[in-house]
């Protein structure tokens, strides 16, 4: 905490989570320690890079004011994530009833013995995603028990996964073999049915031919008997 006769300013450093192409914000709190109206103004060495709201104002006796500082999105990271930017908070006693609209640049001029307090704050960048701490090795050089337990759990999970994969593959092979056997049996049954159909058609054709021949012979015999009777009628004496 930075303490003066007029304002307490906290924190003493403006810490911004730094990430390329993303805005970042932090805040400071100004507390009036006096029984007077105190005006403040926030300045920076890089005004195009930061947006300060509010950058000026009046803090009533015993009251506080929160100031938000927003850093614009950056396209490049500074070397070693170091920042040379700085902020300056000026404060001065003003007449009671003064508002932020009444503040002019002359209010903060150090003239005619007027006391203007100043607080400097530096900017610190914080990595947005800090790296995870690396577990320290034990005295014997072996990893901690937690690492060993995690490794054992991982190995068990891998072995279990392999066993399940083998079991699924075995079931798949059994199903494929069963389907192959069923397909061969179906083909064999189909071939037998075709052979039976051929034999049936052959037998049917033979029966049809036999029936046709029988009818032909029957008709021929009937015709021969008829002709014989007719001859006997014409020449009866030849047969006496």
Phi, psi and omega in degrees: 000135178260121187246132174230186179285335184256308186235147164263130180242124177219143359279181179272350177230142176263110184257121181248123169298120186260127175211130184302140176061028176221138176290156178216145183228155170211175184221160174229152180242129179252125181241126180280118182269354188253180175260017183243164170286132180237124177267149179225158176215135181251126178240161177217154178283350181223073186295335179285341185269336186236150175240123184246125180223119349279150179270344173221158179175181180234129178255123181288161181305126179074001183266173178233160177219128178264131180245128180257129179245123181246126176268130180293158179300134182254140180272337181226147178269137178292161182298127179059023179053037177258141181234135180259003181291150179221157176238152179229127177251116177259142178220146182206147178284136179232162181299150178301141181089356179293139177243172181297334179289338181275353185279132177234165179303331182292337181301329186259012177283139179271074182231157175057035176072015180286136181270120177238108179281147180226137177233128179259138178231134177264161182259135179234131176267137176243129177304134182295322179235083182297144181295148179290140179296141180274125180300138179282149178279156177287175183298326181282357179091358180273154180292162179298164181297329181297320179295318179297319179296318179296319180296318179297317179297318180296317179297319179297319179296320180294316180297318179298319179296320179295318179298317179296323179294318178297319180296318178296321179295320179298317178297322180294317179298319179297318180295318179297317179298318179296316179295323179296317178297318179296323178295317180296319179295320179295320178296320179295316177298320179297320179295319178297319179297320178296319179296318178298321179295320179295316179295322179296316180295321178295315179296320179295318179295321180295316178298321180295318179295318180296318180295321178296316180295320180297317179296322180296315180295320180297317179293320181294318178296317180298320180293320181295318178296320179296318180294323179296317179297322179294321180295320180295328178290325183282317181239073183290325185288336182290342183252008179267000000 
